[in-house]
């Protein structure tokens, strides 16, 4: 019955959303720089020549911290008898997408997966790519590192420029994320990207989830209306969070076994800072990154953030519980699921934890700094999210093959994986009201990354975490202690890119 219902939902919604997947780039939900090529029935179509590759294999090299990894590249089978975590609708969409591309180009899409016990930053996966480049080997065409490794590989000369080196690859197409591309393009070059090809980058987007029953119980303002009116500010949200605090087990402290206003993790420091419109680094007027972390406004933003994350009566962090669990978010989500917590700050993928929640919940963007801010900003977590790149181990004569296949997969991902994940699995199975659906539109329109977090110049990204445990007013001295090292590291990166001119 479960499989039948899943297929029924797929038929009903995918048939509708495939027709709208290739939206007009001038509508409210599309970036002005995005383009799309559509067929008469509204489907996305890659602008590529006809090719017959006679069964040639196109391989992705991917990685992850788990021995058993659910793929965003190929159809997942579950031979171990365990129930799948990935929505059947999304899994079926991946299969349908791959079948469409394989038939179009007469190829076979495969995946090599690296179980990287060292994590997702400069570990086994990174070393394999570097070793293969040096040896002139490697039987894969596209790599899918976490965003951290994408930056390290790019600055180490390991990746092709997606804007100029790959024939037929058009990064202005709607199936590539335009905000990400804009923020990561250095001197008119882009070395890694995200888009509809994968769903992990979407699930890694920061959001704030709220308990609707507690909003009503404490007679608090409607979050949806506040978001729409551009009044969803730190002052408003943090004030709401401070309405709930109770030591339920009477042990003299507030932890995940109690009731509180906000349950999150140190990554809230990243998402709130980015959500305020501030960045550690950004592209300057000369086309190269520059440090932007410290300024009069950012000082005020940090002070306001600390007013939440240092309030131990109303805020708990998963980072405080690594001694109790490898993935402590599984602990800190418990009070939210149990109806004892007003806000839960995490990535969209955290909705996987909420299947058994009795109270209704809603999803909204990370708050604005104040009402003078003109748009919301939603951070893509660089550790969780994968990105896509072409390593220089790929022979130049194969780059046309790579470009054609990637454009085909991108277009069919927009046709199938995008509506399955975004419209069906996320909106119609995870969220519980039309307002959250509309909020997700706002969140995905505004998501992006911070160059300073990705490249980690001077460990300024870690400084944001460290400030959560420091006295208010120490931002200036802490930044000053790291600024010179960060500037030196940034200049080293910039000098590498400048030599490519």
VOPAGU-2260 file (C-alpha; in pm, 1 decimal, decimal comma):
REM VOPAGU-2260
SITE   aa  ch    i         X         Y         Z
SITE  UNK   A    0       0,0       0,0       0,0
SITE  UNK   A    1     284,4     239,3      86,2
SITE  UNK   A    2     445,6     190,3    -253,5
SITE  UNK   A    3     112,6     234,9    -428,8
SITE  UNK   A    4      42,9     562,5    -249,9
SITE  UNK   A    5     390,6     687,6    -328,3
SITE  UNK   A    6     344,6     610,9    -697,1
SITE  UNK   A    7       3,5     777,5    -694,7
SITE  UNK   A    8     144,9    1093,2    -541,8
SITE  UNK   A    9     423,3    1088,2    -796,6
SITE  UNK   A   10     183,6    1065,0   -1089,5
SITE  UNK   A   11     -41,5    1340,8    -963,8
SITE  UNK   A   12     221,7    1594,7    -865,7
SITE  UNK   A   13     506,7    1521,9   -1102,9
SITE  UNK   A   14     277,4    1555,1   -1402,9
SITE  UNK   A   15     185,0    1902,3   -1282,2
SITE  UNK   A   16     524,5    2019,8   -1168,1
SITE  UNK   A   17     722,9    1899,8   -1467,5
SITE  UNK   A   18     517,6    2148,9   -1667,4
SITE  UNK   A   19     629,1    2431,1   -1435,2
SITE  UNK   A   20     982,6    2316,2   -1353,8
SITE  UNK   A   21    1137,9    2532,9   -1625,8
SITE  UNK   A   22    1001,1    2860,8   -1497,3
SITE  UNK   A   23    1027,8    3185,0   -1687,8
SITE  UNK   A   24    1351,9    3344,4   -1565,3
SITE  UNK   A   25    1170,0    3676,1   -1525,7
SITE  UNK   A   26     911,6    3549,2   -1279,8
SITE  UNK   A   27     928,9    3617,3    -907,6
SITE  UNK   A   28    1091,2    3284,5    -822,2
SITE  UNK   A   29    1376,8    3288,6   -1072,8
SITE  UNK   A   30    1704,0    3475,2   -1088,7
SITE  UNK   A   31    1715,2    3731,0   -1370,0
SITE  UNK   A   32    2041,4    3580,6   -1497,4
SITE  UNK   A   33    1896,4    3231,4   -1533,5
SITE  UNK   A   34    1787,9    3097,8   -1871,5
SITE  UNK   A   35    1595,3    2788,5   -1967,7
SITE  UNK   A   36    1528,1    2594,4   -2283,0
SITE  UNK   A   37    1191,4    2425,0   -2296,6
SITE  UNK   A   38    1002,6    2196,4   -2529,2
SITE  UNK   A   39     644,9    2245,9   -2644,0
SITE  UNK   A   40     514,6    2058,6   -2338,1
SITE  UNK   A   41     709,0    2279,7   -2095,6
SITE  UNK   A   42     987,8    2032,8   -2017,8
SITE  UNK   A   43    1346,5    2147,6   -1973,9
SITE  UNK   A   44    1566,2    2053,5   -2268,2
SITE  UNK   A   45    1945,9    2077,4   -2272,1
SITE  UNK   A   46    2093,7    2277,0   -2559,4
SITE  UNK   A   47    2328,0    2001,0   -2675,5
SITE  UNK   A   48    2394,7    1822,5   -3005,1
SITE  UNK   A   49    2267,9    1473,6   -3076,4
SITE  UNK   A   50    2516,0    1209,5   -2974,1
SITE  UNK   A   51    2529,8     830,2   -2955,5
SITE  UNK   A   52    2804,1     720,6   -2718,1
SITE  UNK   A   53    2741,1     350,4   -2778,3
SITE  UNK   A   54    2702,3     248,6   -2415,9
SITE  UNK   A   55    2992,4     452,6   -2277,8
SITE  UNK   A   56    3003,0     476,0   -1896,4
SITE  UNK   A   57    2982,9     813,5   -1725,1
SITE  UNK   A   58    3105,3     785,2   -1365,7
SITE  UNK   A   59    3066,4    1020,4   -1067,9
SITE  UNK   A   60    3311,0     997,7    -777,2
SITE  UNK   A   61    3128,6    1072,7    -450,9
SITE  UNK   A   62    3203,0    1053,1     -79,4
SITE  UNK   A   63    3044,8    1055,0     264,0
SITE  UNK   A   64    3107,6     986,9     634,1
SITE  UNK   A   65    2882,1     679,5     646,1
SITE  UNK   A   66    2966,0     325,1     536,8
SITE  UNK   A   67    2618,6     295,8     381,7
SITE  UNK   A   68    2535,5     609,0     187,4
SITE  UNK   A   69    2212,3     696,2      11,5
SITE  UNK   A   70    2301,5     823,3    -332,0
SITE  UNK   A   71    2180,4    1139,6    -504,4
SITE  UNK   A   72    2335,8    1012,8    -827,2
SITE  UNK   A   73    2200,1     661,5    -886,3
SITE  UNK   A   74    1892,1     467,2    -778,6
SITE  UNK   A   75    1919,9     332,5    -425,0
SITE  UNK   A   76    1848,2     -32,6    -353,7
SITE  UNK   A   77    1815,4    -151,9       4,6
SITE  UNK   A   78    1933,7    -511,4      13,0
SITE  UNK   A   79    2015,5    -499,9     384,3
SITE  UNK   A   80    1648,4    -522,7     474,8
SITE  UNK   A   81    1642,4    -179,3     636,0
SITE  UNK   A   82    1369,1      63,6     551,3
SITE  UNK   A   83    1493,4     335,9     323,1
SITE  UNK   A   84    1534,2     691,4     451,6
SITE  UNK   A   85    1521,1     858,4     113,8
SITE  UNK   A   86    1170,7     929,2      -9,9
SITE  UNK   A   87    1058,4     670,1    -262,2
SITE  UNK   A   88     936,9     954,1    -480,0
SITE  UNK   A   89    1284,1    1109,0    -492,7
SITE  UNK   A   90    1453,3     773,0    -540,7
SITE  UNK   A   91    1219,6     688,8    -828,7
SITE  UNK   A   92    1283,7    1032,6    -979,6
SITE  UNK   A   93    1660,3     969,7    -977,2
SITE  UNK   A   94    1600,4     643,1   -1163,3
SITE  UNK   A   95    1369,2     809,6   -1415,0
SITE  UNK   A   96    1616,8    1092,9   -1473,3
SITE  UNK   A   97    1906,9     855,7   -1533,0
SITE  UNK   A   98    1701,9     637,8   -1765,7
SITE  UNK   A   99    1606,7     944,6   -1969,7
SITE  UNK   A  100    1970,3    1058,8   -2007,0
SITE  UNK   A  101    2098,7     708,2   -2073,2
SITE  UNK   A  102    1845,5     661,9   -2351,8
SITE  UNK   A  103    1908,0    1008,8   -2495,0
SITE  UNK   A  104    2285,6     967,2   -2524,4
SITE  UNK   A  105    2323,6     586,6   -2511,5
SITE  UNK   A  106    2540,7     595,2   -2199,3
SITE  UNK   A  107    2550,0     425,5   -1860,0
SITE  UNK   A  108    2556,1     642,6   -1545,3
SITE  UNK   A  109    2748,5     495,3   -1252,9
SITE  UNK   A  110    2885,2     604,5    -916,7
SITE  UNK   A  111    3202,2     527,1    -720,7
SITE  UNK   A  112    3152,1     595,2    -351,6
SITE  UNK   A  113    3433,9     668,5    -107,1
SITE  UNK   A  114    3360,2     601,0     259,3
SITE  UNK   A  115    3577,8     868,2     416,8
SITE  UNK   A  116    3626,4     799,5     786,8
SITE  UNK   A  117    3834,0    1117,0     819,4
SITE  UNK   A  118    3528,1    1325,2     747,4
SITE  UNK   A  119    3446,1    1551,5     455,1
SITE  UNK   A  120    3739,3    1791,8     456,7
SITE  UNK   A  121    4084,9    1705,6     315,9
SITE  UNK   A  122    4040,7    1335,8     384,6
SITE  UNK   A  123    4055,4    1016,7     178,1
SITE  UNK   A  124    3833,9    1156,5     -96,5
SITE  UNK   A  125    4042,9    1469,3    -143,7
SITE  UNK   A  126    4365,4    1269,5    -139,8
SITE  UNK   A  127    4234,9    1024,1    -399,6
SITE  UNK   A  128    4152,9    1304,3    -639,9
SITE  UNK   A  129    4492,7    1469,5    -590,6
SITE  UNK   A  130    4675,1    1136,4    -627,4
SITE  UNK   A  131    4484,9    1049,2    -944,8
SITE  UNK   A  132    4568,5    1389,5   -1093,1
SITE  UNK   A  133    4938,1    1346,7   -1020,4
SITE  UNK   A  134    4936,3     992,5   -1161,4
SITE  UNK   A  135    4730,2    1088,6   -1465,6
SITE  UNK   A  136    4470,5     827,6   -1371,1
SITE  UNK   A  137    4111,5     815,7   -1255,8
SITE  UNK   A  138    3815,0     652,2   -1429,4
SITE  UNK   A  139    3553,5     915,4   -1335,6
SITE  UNK   A  140    3444,0    1238,0   -1500,4
SITE  UNK   A  141    3272,6    1437,3   -1224,1
SITE  UNK   A  142    3351,2    1459,1    -853,1
SITE  UNK   A  143    3104,4    1546,5    -578,9
SITE  UNK   A  144    3300,7    1669,8    -276,1
SITE  UNK   A  145    3162,2    1864,1      14,4
SITE  UNK   A  146    3185,9    2237,4     -51,3
SITE  UNK   A  147    3495,6    2268,8     170,3
SITE  UNK   A  148    3685,7    2023,2     -48,6
SITE  UNK   A  149    3551,2    2194,0    -358,1
SITE  UNK   A  150    3724,8    2515,4    -252,5
SITE  UNK   A  151    4049,6    2340,6    -156,3
SITE  UNK   A  152    4061,7    2151,8    -485,8
SITE  UNK   A  153    3985,4    2469,8    -682,0
SITE  UNK   A  154    4259,2    2672,8    -511,4
SITE  UNK   A  155    4500,8    2383,5    -566,1
SITE  UNK   A  156    4453,4    2380,8    -942,6
SITE  UNK   A  157    4268,0    2049,1    -942,9
SITE  UNK   A  158    3947,6    2155,4   -1118,1
SITE  UNK   A  159    3845,4    2282,5   -1458,8
SITE  UNK   A  160    3671,7    2618,1   -1495,8
SITE  UNK   A  161    3304,6    2537,5   -1550,3
SITE  UNK   A  162    3245,2    2869,1   -1728,1
SITE  UNK   A  163    3505,8    2833,6   -2001,1
SITE  UNK   A  164    3669,2    2489,7   -2011,4
SITE  UNK   A  165    3373,1    2255,0   -2060,5
SITE  UNK   A  166    3201,3    2263,8   -2402,0
SITE  UNK   A  167    2819,4    2283,6   -2398,9
SITE  UNK   A  168    2808,8    2337,1   -2021,7
SITE  UNK   A  169    2592,7    2646,3   -1967,9
SITE  UNK   A  170    2603,5    2761,2   -1606,5
SITE  UNK   A  171    2329,6    3017,7   -1672,2
SITE  UNK   A  172    2072,5    2744,6   -1717,2
SITE  UNK   A  173    1799,6    2728,3   -1457,0
SITE  UNK   A  174    1907,8    2386,4   -1331,2
SITE  UNK   A  175    2232,1    2536,1   -1193,9
SITE  UNK   A  176    2202,1    2749,0    -879,5
SITE  UNK   A  177    2250,4    3109,5    -991,1
SITE  UNK   A  178    2300,9    3265,0    -645,6
SITE  UNK   A  179    2568,9    3012,1    -559,7
SITE  UNK   A  180    2740,4    3063,0    -894,2
SITE  UNK   A  181    2738,8    3440,1    -852,5
SITE  UNK   A  182    2886,5    3425,1    -502,4
SITE  UNK   A  183    3155,7    3169,9    -596,1
SITE  UNK   A  184    3270,3    3314,7    -929,3
SITE  UNK   A  185    3623,3    3454,1    -889,3
SITE  UNK   A  186    3757,7    3667,2   -1174,9
SITE  UNK   A  187    3497,7    3525,1   -1412,7
SITE  UNK   A  188    3588,6    3165,5   -1326,5
SITE  UNK   A  189    3377,9    2906,0   -1145,7
SITE  UNK   A  190    3524,5    2572,9   -1039,9
SITE  UNK   A  191    3240,8    2400,0    -854,3
SITE  UNK   A  192    2866,9    2441,7    -838,8
SITE  UNK   A  193    2538,5    2314,5    -698,6
SITE  UNK   A  194    2203,8    2268,0    -864,8
SITE  UNK   A  195    1916,3    2034,0    -938,6
SITE  UNK   A  196    2159,3    1752,9   -1020,0
SITE  UNK   A  197    2172,7    1681,6    -644,6
SITE  UNK   A  198    1927,0    1712,1    -358,4
SITE  UNK   A  199    2183,1    1716,0     -73,7
SITE  UNK   A  200    2272,4    2080,6    -135,0
SITE  UNK   A  201    1904,1    2167,5     -99,1
SITE  UNK   A  202    1857,0    1966,7     219,0
SITE  UNK   A  203    2162,6    2142,6     370,3
SITE  UNK   A  204    1993,2    2484,6     361,5
SITE  UNK   A  205    1946,8    2651,7     701,6
SITE  UNK   A  206    1590,4    2710,0     823,2
SITE  UNK   A  207    1404,5    2774,0    1146,6
SITE  UNK   A  208    1121,2    2536,2    1238,5
SITE  UNK   A  209     857,2    2641,4    1490,4
SITE  UNK   A  210     594,3    2461,3    1697,5
SITE  UNK   A  211     251,8    2595,7    1599,6
SITE  UNK   A  212      83,0    2469,7    1917,0
SITE  UNK   A  213     327,1    2663,0    2136,5
SITE  UNK   A  214     277,7    2976,2    1925,0
SITE  UNK   A  215     -93,4    2951,0    2003,8
SITE  UNK   A  216     -46,6    2851,3    2369,7
SITE  UNK   A  217     169,8    3155,0    2447,7
SITE  UNK   A  218     -34,5    3387,5    2224,5
SITE  UNK   A  219     268,3    3476,5    2010,9
SITE  UNK   A  220     261,5    3654,1    1675,8
SITE  UNK   A  221     214,2    3453,7    1356,3
SITE  UNK   A  222     561,5    3377,1    1213,3
SITE  UNK   A  223     432,0    3356,5     857,1
SITE  UNK   A  224     281,6    3704,4     874,2
SITE  UNK   A  225     599,0    3840,9    1029,2
SITE  UNK   A  226     806,0    3691,6     745,3
SITE  UNK   A  227     574,2    3833,1     479,2
SITE  UNK   A  228     580,2    4178,9     640,5
SITE  UNK   A  229     963,1    4175,2     667,2
SITE  UNK   A  230     924,0    4191,3    1046,7
SITE  UNK   A  231    1079,8    3849,9    1110,0
SITE  UNK   A  232    1382,8    4002,0    1283,9
SITE  UNK   A  233    1631,5    3881,5    1542,3
SITE  UNK   A  234    1470,8    4100,6    1808,0
SITE  UNK   A  235    1127,0    3957,7    1734,6
SITE  UNK   A  236    1235,6    3592,7    1710,9
SITE  UNK   A  237    1474,9    3596,6    2005,3
SITE  UNK   A  238    1207,8    3765,3    2214,9
SITE  UNK   A  239     965,4    3487,8    2130,9
SITE  UNK   A  240    1228,1    3225,0    2220,7
SITE  UNK   A  241    1269,2    3378,5    2565,2
SITE  UNK   A  242     906,1    3308,2    2657,2
SITE  UNK   A  243     975,8    2939,4    2728,3
SITE  UNK   A  244    1211,3    2793,1    2987,6
SITE  UNK   A  245    1140,4    2520,7    3241,9
SITE  UNK   A  246    1363,7    2277,5    3428,2
SITE  UNK   A  247    1126,4    1984,0    3380,4
SITE  UNK   A  248    1340,8    1723,4    3556,2
SITE  UNK   A  249    1447,7    1961,8    3834,9
SITE  UNK   A  250    1821,6    1896,3    3797,8
SITE  UNK   A  251    1917,3    2262,9    3815,8
SITE  UNK   A  252    1994,0    2321,2    3445,8
SITE  UNK   A  253    1821,6    2350,0    3110,9
SITE  UNK   A  254    1914,8    2074,6    2866,4
SITE  UNK   A  255    1746,2    1861,2    2602,4
SITE  UNK   A  256    1539,0    1686,3    2869,5
SITE  UNK   A  257    1366,7    2015,2    2959,8
SITE  UNK   A  258    1160,1    2289,1    2792,8
SITE  UNK   A  259    1318,5    2585,2    2614,9
SITE  UNK   A  260    1269,3    2846,9    2345,9
SITE  UNK   A  261    1533,9    2741,2    2092,2
SITE  UNK   A  262    1721,8    2417,2    2030,1
SITE  UNK   A  263    2007,1    2443,0    1782,4
SITE  UNK   A  264    2381,7    2405,7    1738,1
SITE  UNK   A  265    2688,8    2625,0    1690,7
SITE  UNK   A  266    2613,1    2635,2    1319,2
SITE  UNK   A  267    2337,5    2878,9    1420,6
SITE  UNK   A  268    2622,4    3130,9    1448,7
SITE  UNK   A  269    2692,3    3077,6    1079,5
SITE  UNK   A  270    2332,7    3081,7     960,0
SITE  UNK   A  271    2235,6    3384,9    1169,9
SITE  UNK   A  272    2541,9    3583,7    1059,7
SITE  UNK   A  273    2481,3    3499,8     694,2
SITE  UNK   A  274    2107,5    3551,0     738,7
SITE  UNK   A  275    2174,2    3903,5     862,8
SITE  UNK   A  276    2338,1    3987,5     531,0
SITE  UNK   A  277    2691,0    3984,5     674,6
SITE  UNK   A  278    2969,8    3765,6     534,9
SITE  UNK   A  279    3321,3    3671,8     637,6
SITE  UNK   A  280    3435,4    3742,7     281,4
SITE  UNK   A  281    3276,8    3838,5     -48,5
SITE  UNK   A  282    3376,0    3923,1    -404,8
SITE  UNK   A  283    3514,9    4274,9    -427,0
SITE  UNK   A  284    3490,3    4527,6    -708,3
SITE  UNK   A  285    3803,0    4381,5    -871,6
SITE  UNK   A  286    3642,5    4036,6    -902,3
SITE  UNK   A  287    3848,3    3877,5    -623,7
SITE  UNK   A  288    3754,5    3790,4    -263,5
SITE  UNK   A  289    3806,6    4040,2      16,9
SITE  UNK   A  290    3748,3    4018,3     392,1
SITE  UNK   A  291    3418,5    4176,2     498,7
SITE  UNK   A  292    3361,7    4019,0     840,1
SITE  UNK   A  293    3435,2    4311,7    1069,1
SITE  UNK   A  294    3245,3    4639,0    1042,3
SITE  UNK   A  295    3018,0    4854,4    1256,0
SITE  UNK   A  296    2704,6    4666,9    1151,6
SITE  UNK   A  297    2855,1    4319,5    1196,6
SITE  UNK   A  298    2956,4    4409,7    1552,5
SITE  UNK   A  299    2593,7    4489,0    1631,0
SITE  UNK   A  300    2481,7    4168,6    1458,1
SITE  UNK   A  301    2722,3    3956,8    1667,1
SITE  UNK   A  302    2616,0    4120,8    1991,5
SITE  UNK   A  303    2253,2    4046,2    1912,6
SITE  UNK   A  304    2329,9    3684,4    1821,0
SITE  UNK   A  305    2516,3    3630,5    2146,3
SITE  UNK   A  306    2209,7    3749,3    2332,6
SITE  UNK   A  307    2045,3    3426,6    2213,9
SITE  UNK   A  308    2316,4    3159,4    2202,8
SITE  UNK   A  309    2461,5    3256,8    2543,5
SITE  UNK   A  310    2123,7    3248,7    2714,6
SITE  UNK   A  311    2145,9    2904,8    2876,5
SITE  UNK   A  312    1793,2    2933,1    3015,4
SITE  UNK   A  313    1632,5    2953,9    2672,1
SITE  UNK   A  314    1885,8    2811,1    2422,6
SITE  UNK   A  315    2055,9    2470,2    2398,8
SITE  UNK   A  316    2323,1    2361,4    2150,2
SITE  UNK   A  317    2389,7    2014,7    2008,7
SITE  UNK   A  318    2762,6    2089,3    2033,5
SITE  UNK   A  319    2735,6    2049,9    2411,1
SITE  UNK   A  320    2636,4    1682,7    2377,5
SITE  UNK   A  321    2904,0    1520,1    2164,6
SITE  UNK   A  322    3006,2    1323,9    2472,0
SITE  UNK   A  323    2663,1    1161,0    2470,9
SITE  UNK   A  324    2609,2    1093,7    2099,6
SITE  UNK   A  325    2804,9    1089,9    1773,6
SITE  UNK   A  326    2524,5    1290,4    1611,3
SITE  UNK   A  327    2386,0    1493,9    1904,9
SITE  UNK   A  328    2119,8    1662,4    1693,9
SITE  UNK   A  329    1929,2    1339,8    1753,8
SITE  UNK   A  330    1916,9    1442,4    2120,8
SITE  UNK   A  331    1846,8    1813,4    2085,7
SITE  UNK   A  332    1557,5    1755,2    1846,3
SITE  UNK   A  333    1379,1    1553,7    2114,5
SITE  UNK   A  334    1228,5    1848,3    2305,9
SITE  UNK   A  335    1100,2    1995,7    1980,9
SITE  UNK   A  336     936,3    1669,3    1871,3
SITE  UNK   A  337     789,4    1629,8    2219,9
SITE  UNK   A  338     631,2    1975,5    2210,0
SITE  UNK   A  339     863,7    2126,2    2472,4
SITE  UNK   A  340    1059,6    2363,1    2244,8
SITE  UNK   A  341     938,3    2658,0    2036,7
SITE  UNK   A  342    1212,0    2681,2    1770,4
SITE  UNK   A  343    1446,9    2424,4    1617,7
SITE  UNK   A  344    1734,5    2564,0    1412,2
SITE  UNK   A  345    1893,3    2329,0    1159,7
SITE  UNK   A  346    1904,0    2236,7     791,0
SITE  UNK   A  347    1594,6    2140,1     595,7
SITE  UNK   A  348    1705,4    1777,3     619,2
SITE  UNK   A  349    1614,7    1787,2     990,2
SITE  UNK   A  350    1249,9    1741,8     891,6
SITE  UNK   A  351    1341,8    1372,4     868,1
SITE  UNK   A  352    1335,9    1373,7    1249,0
SITE  UNK   A  353     982,2    1512,0    1269,8
SITE  UNK   A  354     773,9    1226,7    1127,6
SITE  UNK   A  355     650,2    1128,4    1475,0
SITE  UNK   A  356     580,2    1480,8    1597,6
SITE  UNK   A  357     223,2    1522,8    1723,9
SITE  UNK   A  358     209,8    1904,1    1718,4
SITE  UNK   A  359     194,4    2085,6    1387,2
SITE  UNK   A  360     509,6    2266,8    1284,6
SITE  UNK   A  361     597,2    2537,2    1035,5
SITE  UNK   A  362     913,1    2624,5     842,2
SITE  UNK   A  363    1041,1    2981,3     803,0
SITE  UNK   A  364    1367,3    3150,4     698,3
SITE  UNK   A  365    1642,5    3243,8     939,1
SITE  UNK   A  366    1550,3    3590,7    1071,0
SITE  UNK   A  367    1660,6    3928,2     938,8
SITE  UNK   A  368    1891,5    4140,2    1149,1
SITE  UNK   A  369    1638,8    4425,0    1156,1
SITE  UNK   A  370    1358,0    4572,6     948,0
SITE  UNK   A  371    1604,1    4778,2     740,4
SITE  UNK   A  372    1729,3    4457,8     578,8
SITE  UNK   A  373    1565,4    4418,8     239,3
SITE  UNK   A  374    1587,3    4041,2     184,6
SITE  UNK   A  375    1630,6    3708,2     359,7
SITE  UNK   A  376    1948,8    3503,5     321,9
SITE  UNK   A  377    1957,5    3126,9     374,3
SITE  UNK   A  378    2296,3    2959,5     418,3
SITE  UNK   A  379    2394,4    2632,5     250,6
SITE  UNK   A  380    2597,7    2441,0     509,2
SITE  UNK   A  381    2941,4    2381,1     348,7
SITE  UNK   A  382    3013,9    2062,3     546,2
SITE  UNK   A  383    2681,2    1892,6     478,3
SITE  UNK   A  384    2632,9    2001,3     118,5
SITE  UNK   A  385    2796,2    1835,1    -178,3
SITE  UNK   A  386    2895,9    2027,4    -488,2
SITE  UNK   A  387    2992,3    1918,5    -839,4
SITE  UNK   A  388    3317,9    1971,8   -1027,0
SITE  UNK   A  389    3526,7    1832,4   -1312,3
SITE  UNK   A  390    3881,3    1728,7   -1209,7
SITE  UNK   A  391    4176,8    1809,5   -1433,8
SITE  UNK   A  392    4253,7    1436,6   -1448,3
SITE  UNK   A  393    3985,2    1424,2   -1719,7
SITE  UNK   A  394    4151,9    1434,6   -2060,2
SITE  UNK   A  395    4083,0    1743,8   -2271,0
SITE  UNK   A  396    3940,2    1530,4   -2551,0
SITE  UNK   A  397    3674,7    1405,4   -2306,6
SITE  UNK   A  398    3555,4    1748,7   -2194,0
SITE  UNK   A  399    3290,5    1772,5   -2465,7
SITE  UNK   A  400    3150,2    1438,6   -2348,1
SITE  UNK   A  401    3142,3    1572,0   -1992,0
SITE  UNK   A  402    2969,6    1894,8   -2087,5
SITE  UNK   A  403    2702,9    1723,9   -2295,0
SITE  UNK   A  404    2624,2    1467,1   -2027,3
SITE  UNK   A  405    2616,2    1721,3   -1743,7
SITE  UNK   A  406    2378,1    1949,8   -1932,3
SITE  UNK   A  407    2152,9    1655,2   -2013,6
SITE  UNK   A  408    2151,4    1537,8   -1651,3
SITE  UNK   A  409    2091,5    1893,8   -1532,9
SITE  UNK   A  410    1787,9    1940,4   -1754,7
SITE  UNK   A  411    1636,0    1604,2   -1664,6
SITE  UNK   A  412    1707,8    1672,4   -1296,7
SITE  UNK   A  413    1496,9    1986,9   -1330,6
SITE  UNK   A  414    1225,1    1777,8   -1490,2
SITE  UNK   A  415    1222,6    1495,4   -1235,6
SITE  UNK   A  416    1444,1    1527,8    -925,9
SITE  UNK   A  417    1365,6    1893,4    -860,3
SITE  UNK   A  418     987,6    1850,5    -849,2
SITE  UNK   A  419    1013,1    1519,8    -663,6
SITE  UNK   A  420    1233,0    1656,1    -385,7
SITE  UNK   A  421    1121,4    2015,8    -369,5
SITE  UNK   A  422     755,2    1993,8    -458,5
SITE  UNK   A  423     654,1    1645,0    -351,7
SITE  UNK   A  424     883,1    1498,2     -86,2
SITE  UNK   A  425     951,6    1827,9      86,2
SITE  UNK   A  426     632,5    2027,5      47,0
SITE  UNK   A  427     365,1    1762,2      41,9
SITE  UNK   A  428     511,8    1495,3     266,2
SITE  UNK   A  429     729,7    1682,2     516,1
SITE  UNK   A  430     555,8    2013,4     576,9
SITE  UNK   A  431     198,8    2038,4     697,9
SITE  UNK   A  432      49,7    2360,0     560,9
SITE  UNK   A  433      39,3    2580,3     254,0
SITE  UNK   A  434     219,2    2861,7     434,7
SITE  UNK   A  435     529,3    2647,0     490,3
SITE  UNK   A  436     521,9    2562,5     120,9
SITE  UNK   A  437     531,1    2932,9      39,8
SITE  UNK   A  438     805,3    2989,5     295,7
SITE  UNK   A  439    1018,4    2723,1     128,8
SITE  UNK   A  440     993,0    2920,8    -193,1
SITE  UNK   A  441    1137,0    3221,7     -10,8
SITE  UNK   A  442    1410,5    3012,3     147,4
SITE  UNK   A  443    1526,9    2854,1    -177,7
SITE  UNK   A  444    1519,6    3187,4    -358,9
SITE  UNK   A  445    1761,4    3335,5    -105,2
SITE  UNK   A  446    2008,7    3055,6     -35,8
SITE  UNK   A  447    2379,4    3085,0     -92,2
SITE  UNK   A  448    2725,8    3052,3      64,0
SITE  UNK   A  449    2995,3    3261,7     230,8
SITE  UNK   A  450    3336,3    3253,1      62,5
SITE  UNK   A  451    3506,2    3304,1     398,0
SITE  UNK   A  452    3340,6    2996,5     545,0
SITE  UNK   A  453    3421,3    2785,4     242,2
SITE  UNK   A  454    3786,8    2881,1     203,9
SITE  UNK   A  455    3840,4    2908,0     583,2
SITE  UNK   A  456    4096,2    3190,8     553,2
SITE  UNK   A  457    4255,0    3243,2     894,1
SITE  UNK   A  458    3995,0    3011,9    1049,1
SITE  UNK   A  459    3752,7    3303,3    1067,8
SITE  UNK   A  460    3469,4    3056,2    1022,2
SITE  UNK   A  461    3574,9    2888,9    1346,8
SITE  UNK   A  462    3590,1    3229,8    1512,1
SITE  UNK   A  463    3214,4    3260,6    1470,4
SITE  UNK   A  464    3174,2    2936,8    1666,4
SITE  UNK   A  465    3427,1    3044,2    1928,1
SITE  UNK   A  466    3255,6    3375,8    1990,8
SITE  UNK   A  467    2953,8    3185,9    2120,4
SITE  UNK   A  468    3157,6    3097,8    2430,4
SITE  UNK   A  469    3329,6    3436,1    2474,1
SITE  UNK   A  470    3223,5    3746,1    2660,3
SITE  UNK   A  471    3022,9    4000,8    2459,1
SITE  UNK   A  472    3245,7    4279,6    2332,3
SITE  UNK   A  473    3540,3    4055,8    2242,3
SITE  UNK   A  474    3463,7    4039,9    1869,4
SITE  UNK   A  475    3703,2    4324,3    1784,7
SITE  UNK   A  476    4004,8    4180,4    1968,1
SITE  UNK   A  477    3935,3    3824,0    1852,3
SITE  UNK   A  478    3906,6    3934,6    1490,1
SITE  UNK   A  479    4219,9    4147,2    1518,0
SITE  UNK   A  480    4416,6    3844,1    1640,2
SITE  UNK   A  481    4324,8    3649,0    1325,2
SITE  UNK   A  482    4295,8    3924,2    1066,2
SITE  UNK   A  483    4656,7    3925,4     942,0
SITE  UNK   A  484    4670,7    3547,6     900,0
SITE  UNK   A  485    4334,0    3554,3     723,7
SITE  UNK   A  486    4445,3    3833,0     491,1
SITE  UNK   A  487    4767,8    3649,5     408,0
SITE  UNK   A  488    4578,8    3327,8     330,6
SITE  UNK   A  489    4325,0    3515,9     121,6
SITE  UNK   A  490    4600,9    3688,5     -77,3
SITE  UNK   A  491    4764,2    3351,2    -143,1
SITE  UNK   A  492    4436,8    3226,1    -288,1
SITE  UNK   A  493    4388,0    3543,0    -491,0
SITE  UNK   A  494    4742,7    3529,0    -625,7
SITE  UNK   A  495    4680,4    3176,3    -751,6
SITE  UNK   A  496    4367,6    3287,0    -935,4
SITE  UNK   A  497    4539,9    3599,5   -1070,1
SITE  UNK   A  498    4816,7    3395,4   -1230,0
SITE  UNK   A  499    4550,4    3224,4   -1438,8
SITE  UNK   A  500    4468,3    3552,3   -1618,2
